[in-house]
Amino acid sequence: QTAIVENLNLYADKDEESFMPFLPNFTQLVWSLLMRATNLPKHDVLATKCIRFLASLVKKQMHRDLFKDEATLRQIIGSIVIPNLTIREVDEERFEDDPAEYIATDIEGSETDSRRKCSQELLKAMCRQFEGEATVICREHVGTMLQEYQSNPTAKWAAMDA
């Protein structure tokens, strides 16, 4: 599945004109695949490839119509960006095992893809194409996460991290 998404990304990037008629269907398939991927580390590579595929489409003006609907933007941010920005238990364990390595790869950036890094790229692309709409939706999510954190700071600290 991962290899197929990589190939779709190549076609969408390198052979745009001949790929355009198939793009809506493949975008929906990649989206569905991403929605079925769990938060488990075994799905990290697949999730990052799917998110990167969506980000590559969102950032191009020619694909704007695929994502312009507010419901679509809300679903991308609520179902893809926020969950993949939120720290997971495996991330906590990585930080506890080797804080310097975690900081180097996750916070400072690295050559390897992570769910968080790809989600950040997707959100940046959305903000470039749909600045007003994406800002409003993100502001709502940030407000919700801050309220969640304030309700129980000890247990809900991860809401502040995303």
Backbone bond lengths (Angstrom), bond angles and torsions (degrees), N, CA, C in turn:
res aa  C-N    CA-C-N  psi(-1)  N-CA   C-N-CA  omega(-1)  CA-C   N-CA-C  phi
1 Q - - - 1.446 - - 1.526 111.43 -
2 T 1.325 114.77 -41.40 1.456 119.57 179.73 1.532 110.75 -61.65
3 A 1.316 116.50 -44.61 1.468 120.67 179.87 1.528 111.03 -63.28
4 I 1.316 116.75 -36.97 1.461 120.09 179.12 1.527 110.26 -64.97
5 V 1.329 116.66 -43.52 1.467 120.01 179.07 1.527 110.24 -64.63
6 E 1.334 116.53 -39.05 1.472 119.63 176.30 1.530 110.71 -60.11
7 N 1.333 116.12 -43.64 1.462 120.14 179.32 1.531 111.76 -65.47
8 L 1.318 116.71 -39.04 1.460 120.24 176.53 1.530 110.58 -61.62
9 N 1.301 115.32 -39.86 1.461 120.42 178.62 1.530 110.65 -62.89
10 L 1.323 116.22 -41.08 1.465 120.25 177.21 1.528 111.68 -63.76
11 Y 1.330 116.25 -45.67 1.465 119.53 178.67 1.526 111.15 -61.52
12 A 1.327 116.49 -44.85 1.465 120.56 -178.88 1.520 111.18 -64.33
13 D 1.320 116.43 -30.18 1.463 120.35 -177.48 1.529 112.45 -88.16
14 K 1.316 117.76 -42.10 1.465 121.60 -171.86 1.521 114.66 -96.46
15 D 1.318 117.04 -30.44 1.459 120.27 -175.66 1.528 109.83 -125.90
16 E 1.332 115.34 54.13 1.458 121.99 -171.51 1.523 113.67 -56.66
17 E 1.311 116.80 -46.35 1.459 120.31 -172.46 1.533 112.54 -62.31
18 S 1.308 117.17 -47.67 1.468 119.10 -178.60 1.531 111.80 -76.56
19 F 1.318 117.21 -18.94 1.465 121.90 -178.58 1.535 112.28 -88.00
20 M 1.335 116.99 -19.75 1.467 121.99 -174.65 1.534 114.40 -52.15
21 P 1.328 120.84 -43.41 1.468 118.94 -178.92 1.532 113.69 -62.57
22 F 1.318 116.57 -25.47 1.460 121.07 -177.06 1.522 113.08 -95.58
23 L 1.311 116.25 -11.94 1.458 121.62 -172.08 1.531 114.11 -58.79
24 P 1.330 120.58 -46.51 1.473 118.54 179.89 1.527 113.17 -58.61
25 N 1.320 116.82 -42.12 1.470 119.42 179.63 1.528 111.56 -66.80
26 F 1.322 117.02 -44.49 1.458 119.55 179.72 1.532 111.52 -67.14
27 T 1.323 116.40 -35.13 1.461 119.63 177.31 1.519 109.93 -62.56
28 Q 1.320 116.93 -43.63 1.469 121.21 178.24 1.521 110.94 -63.53
29 L 1.325 117.16 -40.31 1.467 120.20 178.86 1.532 111.72 -65.06
30 V 1.330 116.71 -43.40 1.469 120.48 178.62 1.522 109.87 -64.56
31 W 1.312 116.42 -41.28 1.463 121.93 177.92 1.533 109.74 -58.80
32 S 1.329 116.98 -48.27 1.468 121.59 179.46 1.519 111.38 -61.67
33 L 1.299 115.99 -41.84 1.460 121.13 177.91 1.529 110.54 -60.76
34 L 1.313 116.28 -43.20 1.465 121.06 178.77 1.529 111.25 -64.86
35 M 1.316 117.34 -38.91 1.471 120.80 -179.86 1.527 111.44 -67.21
36 R 1.320 117.12 -26.60 1.466 120.97 178.97 1.529 112.49 -85.38
37 A 1.308 117.74 -17.98 1.469 120.63 -179.93 1.522 109.23 -69.55
38 T 1.310 115.90 134.13 1.466 120.02 -179.89 1.519 110.03 -85.28
39 N 1.301 115.71 177.12 1.465 122.65 178.08 1.531 112.21 -80.88
40 L 1.307 116.83 0.39 1.465 120.60 -177.73 1.529 110.55 -69.92
41 P 1.334 116.55 147.50 1.468 120.13 -179.80 1.529 114.19 -56.47
42 K 1.332 118.22 -27.47 1.463 120.13 -178.96 1.526 111.96 -65.35
43 H 1.326 117.72 -18.28 1.457 121.45 178.62 1.523 113.09 -102.06
44 D 1.330 117.82 5.32 1.466 121.33 -176.70 1.532 112.69 -60.95
45 V 1.312 117.06 -45.64 1.471 119.67 -177.33 1.526 110.19 -64.78
46 L 1.316 116.70 -45.15 1.463 120.27 178.61 1.528 110.35 -61.74
47 A 1.324 117.28 -45.85 1.469 121.10 -179.20 1.526 111.02 -61.69
48 T 1.315 117.45 -43.40 1.468 119.32 -178.66 1.533 111.01 -65.82
49 K 1.322 117.22 -38.57 1.475 119.89 178.36 1.533 110.92 -65.75
50 C 1.326 116.45 -41.38 1.466 120.36 178.93 1.531 110.75 -65.43
51 I 1.310 116.99 -44.30 1.463 120.66 179.84 1.525 110.15 -64.45
52 R 1.323 116.46 -41.61 1.462 120.49 178.87 1.542 110.55 -63.51
53 F 1.332 117.33 -38.73 1.469 121.29 176.57 1.529 110.10 -59.95
54 L 1.322 116.85 -48.68 1.463 120.28 179.65 1.528 111.21 -62.69
55 A 1.333 116.60 -41.73 1.472 120.39 179.37 1.525 111.09 -62.19
56 S 1.325 116.42 -39.58 1.466 119.12 -179.36 1.524 111.19 -65.45
57 L 1.325 117.35 -30.61 1.461 120.52 177.64 1.522 111.64 -78.80
58 V 1.320 116.07 -44.09 1.468 120.41 -177.29 1.518 111.28 -59.68
59 K 1.322 117.61 -37.72 1.466 119.29 -174.45 1.528 113.85 -74.87
60 K 1.325 117.50 -10.02 1.464 119.77 -179.65 1.525 110.43 -96.80
61 Q 1.300 115.04 128.03 1.466 122.13 -179.28 1.522 111.58 -56.28
62 M 1.319 117.71 -35.37 1.462 121.21 -176.30 1.531 113.35 -67.00
63 H 1.352 116.84 -17.96 1.465 120.68 -179.91 1.529 111.88 -104.98
64 R 1.308 116.07 9.35 1.465 122.00 -175.82 1.529 112.37 -54.20
65 D 1.321 117.13 -38.43 1.467 120.81 -177.21 1.528 113.16 -63.61
66 L 1.318 117.58 -26.28 1.468 120.46 178.89 1.526 112.03 -66.30
67 F 1.335 116.80 -25.51 1.460 120.65 -171.19 1.526 114.22 -122.15
68 K 1.328 118.91 1.31 1.457 121.66 -169.53 1.529 114.76 -70.67
69 D 1.308 118.18 -20.36 1.455 121.60 -179.35 1.532 110.18 -66.81
70 E 1.330 116.85 134.53 1.472 120.45 -178.09 1.525 111.85 -60.17
71 A 1.321 117.60 -37.67 1.463 120.66 178.80 1.533 110.95 -62.25
72 T 1.318 116.24 -37.60 1.461 121.04 177.59 1.526 110.16 -65.72
73 L 1.331 116.44 -45.72 1.463 120.44 178.86 1.522 110.62 -61.40
74 R 1.328 116.29 -42.71 1.474 120.02 178.74 1.527 111.08 -62.29
75 Q 1.324 116.25 -40.96 1.464 119.41 -179.76 1.530 110.89 -67.65
76 I 1.311 117.64 -39.85 1.467 119.87 178.61 1.524 110.07 -61.80
77 I 1.319 116.20 -48.05 1.462 119.18 -177.68 1.524 111.03 -69.20
78 G 1.329 117.09 -46.00 1.461 120.57 -176.38 1.517 115.02 -74.15
79 S 1.335 117.02 -33.83 1.465 119.90 -174.73 1.521 114.20 -103.12
80 I 1.328 117.07 -17.49 1.469 119.42 -178.09 1.522 111.34 -117.49
81 V 1.327 116.59 -57.79 1.465 119.67 -173.31 1.530 111.95 -65.06
82 I 1.328 117.14 -58.09 1.472 120.35 -175.04 1.537 111.83 -60.02
83 P 1.331 119.53 -50.38 1.473 118.30 -179.85 1.536 113.64 -60.33
84 N 1.334 116.96 -32.50 1.461 119.10 -178.16 1.520 113.17 -87.51
85 L 1.323 117.18 -10.32 1.462 120.79 171.97 1.525 111.43 -88.29
86 T 1.324 115.62 -26.08 1.459 120.91 -177.53 1.524 110.40 -67.89
87 I 1.317 114.65 136.38 1.464 119.55 -179.30 1.530 109.55 -66.98
88 R 1.309 115.34 138.34 1.465 121.61 -179.77 1.522 109.55 -104.96
89 E 1.302 115.38 168.26 1.463 120.71 178.67 1.526 110.58 -59.97
90 V 1.326 117.10 -39.40 1.458 120.83 179.51 1.537 110.56 -64.32
91 D 1.331 116.82 -33.32 1.467 120.49 176.62 1.523 110.43 -68.01
92 E 1.316 116.46 -41.41 1.464 120.33 176.91 1.533 110.19 -59.69
93 E 1.325 115.81 -44.07 1.461 120.54 -179.43 1.529 110.91 -63.53
94 R 1.324 116.43 -42.24 1.474 120.14 176.91 1.522 110.90 -60.62
95 F 1.318 116.49 -40.74 1.460 120.86 179.27 1.530 110.46 -65.69
96 E 1.329 116.71 -43.10 1.465 120.45 179.88 1.526 111.39 -65.91
97 D 1.337 117.06 -37.35 1.464 121.20 -178.85 1.521 112.57 -70.79
98 D 1.327 116.92 -43.44 1.465 120.90 -177.32 1.529 109.58 -151.57
99 P 1.332 116.93 85.56 1.466 120.40 -176.89 1.528 113.64 -57.65
100 A 1.319 117.75 -40.21 1.465 120.86 -178.34 1.528 110.77 -63.69
101 E 1.310 117.23 -43.26 1.460 121.67 178.81 1.528 110.96 -65.28
102 Y 1.329 116.40 -42.22 1.462 120.47 179.22 1.524 110.39 -60.97
103 I 1.307 116.91 -46.53 1.462 121.37 -179.96 1.527 110.48 -63.12
104 A 1.315 116.38 -42.48 1.465 120.09 -179.35 1.523 111.64 -62.59
105 T 1.318 117.53 -40.87 1.463 119.80 -176.44 1.520 113.11 -85.88
106 D 1.310 117.78 -39.55 1.455 119.81 -172.64 1.516 113.65 -91.92
107 I 1.283 117.71 -45.08 1.461 120.53 -173.76 1.524 111.22 -90.39
108 E 1.319 117.70 -46.77 1.459 120.58 -177.27 1.519 111.93 -81.20
109 G 1.296 116.49 -16.16 1.463 120.07 -179.34 1.517 110.86 91.87
110 S 1.301 115.20 152.94 1.462 121.12 178.44 1.514 108.04 -154.15
111 E 1.300 115.55 178.80 1.459 121.26 -179.95 1.531 112.07 -74.22
112 T 1.323 117.24 -24.03 1.457 120.12 -177.87 1.527 110.49 -81.61
113 D 1.314 115.16 147.88 1.458 120.76 177.59 1.513 110.04 -83.13
114 S 1.300 115.53 143.24 1.453 121.64 171.33 1.516 107.23 -131.30
115 R 1.306 115.87 163.14 1.457 119.85 177.85 1.524 110.41 -58.33
116 R 1.316 115.01 -41.82 1.471 119.40 -178.24 1.529 110.79 -65.00
117 K 1.308 117.06 -45.32 1.463 121.00 -178.30 1.528 110.75 -63.39
118 C 1.317 117.49 -45.87 1.462 120.93 179.69 1.525 111.17 -65.88
119 S 1.325 117.16 -36.99 1.463 120.43 177.91 1.519 110.98 -66.62
120 Q 1.319 116.20 -36.99 1.466 119.89 176.27 1.530 109.99 -63.36
121 E 1.326 116.88 -42.23 1.469 120.87 178.81 1.529 111.21 -64.70
122 L 1.321 116.38 -39.39 1.462 120.42 177.67 1.528 110.10 -63.49
123 L 1.315 116.76 -44.44 1.463 120.20 179.80 1.529 111.46 -65.49
124 K 1.331 117.26 -39.47 1.471 120.21 176.57 1.528 110.43 -60.68
125 A 1.325 116.76 -43.74 1.462 120.62 178.92 1.522 110.67 -63.10
126 M 1.321 116.76 -40.36 1.458 120.47 178.06 1.527 110.94 -64.05
127 C 1.314 116.37 -40.13 1.467 120.08 -179.91 1.524 111.49 -67.70
128 R 1.312 117.71 -30.50 1.468 120.18 177.09 1.530 111.29 -71.82
129 Q 1.320 116.46 -39.83 1.466 120.65 -176.81 1.527 113.37 -85.90
130 F 1.333 115.67 -36.01 1.467 121.11 -173.56 1.520 109.83 -132.93
131 E 1.319 116.37 56.61 1.465 121.39 -171.28 1.525 113.11 -53.67
132 G 1.307 117.12 -53.55 1.463 120.38 -176.76 1.514 112.92 -61.54
133 E 1.316 115.98 -50.45 1.461 120.99 -177.89 1.522 111.64 -64.07
134 A 1.328 116.79 -46.07 1.466 120.58 -178.97 1.526 111.04 -64.28
135 T 1.321 117.03 -38.10 1.466 120.39 179.85 1.518 110.90 -63.75
136 V 1.318 117.20 -44.86 1.469 121.01 179.56 1.531 110.41 -61.59
137 I 1.313 116.43 -47.08 1.469 120.75 -178.13 1.528 110.39 -64.02
138 C 1.326 117.29 -43.35 1.468 120.60 179.55 1.521 110.91 -65.04
139 R 1.311 116.36 -40.45 1.468 120.30 178.93 1.532 110.11 -59.67
140 E 1.314 117.12 -40.60 1.467 120.94 177.46 1.526 110.98 -62.11
141 H 1.327 116.18 -44.96 1.467 119.85 -179.91 1.524 111.45 -65.80
142 V 1.317 116.86 -40.94 1.468 120.66 178.56 1.529 109.58 -61.97
143 G 1.324 117.24 -44.28 1.464 121.07 178.26 1.519 111.66 -59.53
144 T 1.329 116.24 -43.93 1.465 121.37 178.84 1.531 110.95 -62.75
145 M 1.333 116.37 -44.20 1.474 119.86 -179.14 1.523 111.20 -67.44
146 L 1.321 117.69 -36.35 1.469 120.20 177.17 1.526 110.96 -65.59
147 Q 1.324 116.89 -40.76 1.467 120.11 176.15 1.517 110.81 -63.78
148 E 1.315 116.47 -41.25 1.461 121.64 178.04 1.533 109.86 -60.28
149 Y 1.318 116.71 -45.75 1.457 121.62 178.62 1.525 110.81 -62.30
150 Q 1.334 117.24 -46.32 1.457 121.18 -177.00 1.518 112.18 -65.66
151 S 1.322 117.92 -26.26 1.461 120.67 179.24 1.526 111.91 -68.62
152 N 1.336 117.36 -29.05 1.465 121.49 179.57 1.533 108.62 -161.56
153 P 1.347 117.52 80.92 1.466 120.67 -174.17 1.530 114.62 -57.55
154 T 1.299 117.31 -34.78 1.465 119.75 -177.96 1.525 111.55 -68.84
155 A 1.304 116.54 -46.12 1.465 120.54 -176.37 1.529 112.64 -84.62
156 K 1.310 118.00 -26.72 1.463 121.28 -173.21 1.531 112.49 -109.96
157 W 1.329 118.10 29.42 1.459 121.58 -177.93 1.526 112.46 -62.97
158 A 1.318 116.96 -27.93 1.469 120.22 -178.69 1.523 112.21 -64.80
159 A 1.339 116.59 -25.61 1.467 120.11 178.09 1.526 110.85 -64.13
160 M 1.315 117.28 -27.38 1.463 121.28 177.57 1.529 111.62 -77.45
161 D 1.323 117.64 -25.72 1.458 121.68 -176.01 1.520 112.55 -72.36
162 A 1.325 116.72 -39.14 1.460 119.90 -176.58 1.513 109.32 -67.31
